[in-house]
Amino acid sequence: MEGLSAREMDALGEVFDLLDPIDPFADALPLRGSVPLGWSRLEFEGALGGLAGLGLLAREDRTGSLDTPERAWVLTPLARGVATLCGFFGEAL
């Protein structure tokens, strides 16, 4: 957690906000998915790249809707631990 900048901490919180609320263990966001309010695409992708450098996110090739391949940001187990420590979500996780 010491290596996280304030902006990366905000971005990690936004990642959890963007995950599927019906399936909280669906741990991937499309690489070209939506961008949270108040962020430019470049700024958000830069913060996600910083999170990847810290081992909190990884990029993977996955099958998207209509069986099309897509690149996605995927949470690592470390990200869930950091999110728990930061209080991004309740005890349900």
N, C-alpha and C positions, 0 to 999 in steps of 0.2 A: 504494500500500500504506500510505502514511502516514496516509491518511484513515480506515483501517479501525480500528474499536474492537476490543478483544479478543473481545467477544461476536459481532461481525460476522465476525471471522476464524473463530471457532468455527462459526458458522452456515454460512459458505462451505464449510468442511471437511465439515459434515454434508450439505450439498447434494450434494457429490461422493460421499459414502457412500450417499446415497439413490438416485443414478442407477443405471440398469440395468447390472449388472456384465457382462452378456453383450454389450451394445452400449454401450460407453463414450462413443460419440458421439451417443447419444440424449440430447440436452441439455435436456430439459424435465421439470419436475415439475408434476403437477396442483396448481392453486392450493389445493385442499382435500385434498391428499394426506396421507400419514402425517407424523407429527411425531416427531422423534428422541427417544429416552429422555432424560429430564432436562430437557425443554423443555415449556412449556405452548404451546398453539396460538397464543395471543396473543403470547407472547414470541418464538416462532420467526417468525411472520408479520411482527412488528415488525422483527426483524433482517433478514429478506429484503427488507422495504421499504427499510431502510437500505442494503443492497447494491444495490438498484435505483437509489437516489439517487446512488450512486457510479459507476453505469454498468456494474455487474457482472452484473446480472440485468435482464430485461425481462419484462413481462407480455404474453402473446399469446393470441389465440383460436385454438384448434386443434381438430381432430376427435379425439375420444377413442374408447374402445372402443364398439362398436355404433353407430359413426358419429354419436355425440352430440357436440354442441359443448361444449367445456370451456375454461376459462381455465387457463393454465399459466405458471409461472416458467420462463424460458428463459435459459440461460447466454449471455453475450456473448463474443466473442473475447477481450476484455480479461480476463474472468474466468478463462479458460484460462491466459492468461499469468501472472496473479497466482497461480493455483493451482500452476503450475510453479515459480514463484519461492519459494512457501511450502512446497513439497515435499509437497503433498497426495496425490500419486501418483507412481509410478515413471516410468521413461523411456519406457514404452510409449505415452504420449500424444503 
